[in-house]
Amino acid sequence: MTALATTTSPIYMRVGSVSEALEMAARHSDDFSYLAGGTDVMVNRFQGNNPASCLIDLSGIAELQNVSEEADWLRIGALVKLNRLKNYPPITEYFPVLIEAARAVGSPLVRSMATLGGNLLCENRCIFYNQTEFGREAVNYCLKSGGDICIATGGPKVCFSEFVSDTAPALISLDARVEIAAPGGGKTIPLEEIYTGDGLQPRKLEKTAILKTILLPLNRCFRSVFKKLSPRKSVDFTSLTTAVSVDDNGKMKVVLGGVSPGPVVIEWQRNGDPEALIKQALKLCKTVDNDVYSRNYRRKMISVFLSESLEQL
Ligand SMILES: Cc1cc2nc3c(=O)[nH]c(=O)nc-3n(C[C@H](O)[C@H](O)[C@H](O)COP(=O)(O)OP(=O)(O)OC[C@H]3O[C@@H](n4cnc5c(N)ncnc54)[C@H](O)[C@@H]3O)c2cc1C
């Protein structure tokens, strides 16, 4: 482990193992951030949205950088970079939708640093929150910035910042599970269970928990369709992401991102009524006007994306 600190910069620690990271996190548990590729953490820091005084860099942990097969599962280390996913034949052969989703993230430069685990845990976004300090102050601070109300809705209780990970909808639609390491012991749970759906605290994980591995079932013969709505094809965050996967038994999973504070997950059947599916999706999505596209446009695009996805499948 190496540690660097000056009076103006945070303490920076680069760790070499999961246990070392957990130990360092326990020492700084009230005020630290894990860093993987850093493409989300550092941008949030520059904007003043992540003031942690200690950064624990996980990128030197070799055991989280591999892809392997074990029994009926493909195991992808949380630190595998997004632009490397295409180099693994089991991913290209069985889960090409994951590569498509990863390619929708940021730009080539971002994807060469960003990790899969970091993408699953990237911070929720909102046009009233992802601003300079001046911009946040100008609207008297939103709930997520410590203010009293959500600027988008005027409500005092609920933060509607959007869940923007592009790979999470694809992975959830494939019934991915995640291995978590935490001080009290590890666990393996369905990916969707790590999200709260609360814009203020989007994840259920303990602050010191480490995402180790993403597991995908190898024996299900999925077919999938992925779509993303954003002003430009590159660099922009999502305004709506949909991933729909169906397995060889006709079990379908539909996942939406970018339109609620958490992923919206719907279990369906291949022969189910498309109109009923769209109605259900619109009912579950808590979409508000906090994005570059209007709420009404994004809700219309939910219908368009889901109809097209079902046709393509
Ligand atoms: C210009 C630009 C465009 C972008 N466009 C998109 C986009 O289109 N879609 C999109 O989804 N994202 C986008 N991003 C955000 C970001 O680049 C990605 O989400 C990226 O995948 C984050 O991965 P990272 O490894 O850099 O995460 P980091 O920034 O290192 O970490 C992100 C979060 O995850 C936590 N974390 C990381 N790894 C672990 C772990 N193993 N265990 C526990 N906690 C961990 C960190 O503490 C932090 O909270 C963009 C960023 C930039 C700068």
The ligand as an ORCA input file, in Angstrom:
! r2SCAN-3c Opt
* xyz 0 1
  C     -17.248     12.443    -20.384
  C     -17.904     11.323    -19.600
  C     -18.967     10.644    -20.169
  C     -19.593      9.608    -19.485
  N     -20.624      8.949    -20.086
  C     -21.220      7.920    -19.449
  C     -22.267      7.198    -20.086
  O     -22.637      7.471    -21.230
  N     -22.838      6.170    -19.402
  C     -22.444      5.817    -18.147
  O     -22.988      4.842    -17.594
  N     -21.455      6.493    -17.514
  C     -20.827      7.516    -18.132
  N     -19.809      8.198    -17.522
  C     -19.503      7.925    -16.112
  C     -18.335      6.945    -15.885
  O     -17.305      7.183    -16.801
  C     -18.756      5.508    -16.016
  O     -19.908      5.254    -15.266
  C     -17.630      4.554    -15.615
  O     -17.971      3.240    -15.996
  C     -17.324      4.571    -14.131
  O     -16.312      3.596    -13.905
  P     -14.983      3.959    -13.110
  O     -14.206      2.706    -12.999
  O     -14.306      5.113    -13.697
  O     -15.651      4.328    -11.703
  P     -15.075      5.287    -10.564
  O     -15.265      6.685    -10.947
  O     -13.738      4.862    -10.129
  O     -16.110      4.878     -9.403
  C     -17.511      5.081     -9.537
  C     -18.198      4.716     -8.209
  O     -18.073      3.328     -7.962
  C     -17.353      3.088     -6.742
  N     -16.561      1.893     -7.031
  C     -15.854      1.656     -8.177
  N     -15.409      0.391     -8.189
  C     -15.834     -0.168     -7.030
  C     -15.729     -1.484     -6.470
  N     -15.080     -2.483     -7.112
  N     -16.297     -1.733     -5.260
  C     -16.959     -0.735     -4.616
  N     -17.113      0.509     -5.093
  C     -16.550      0.785     -6.286
  C     -16.579      4.357     -6.467
  O     -16.340      4.540     -5.106
  C     -17.576      5.384     -6.998
  O     -18.584      5.599     -6.054
  C     -19.139      9.243    -18.190
  C     -18.076      9.939    -17.619
  C     -17.454     10.955    -18.308
  C     -16.296     11.665    -17.691
*
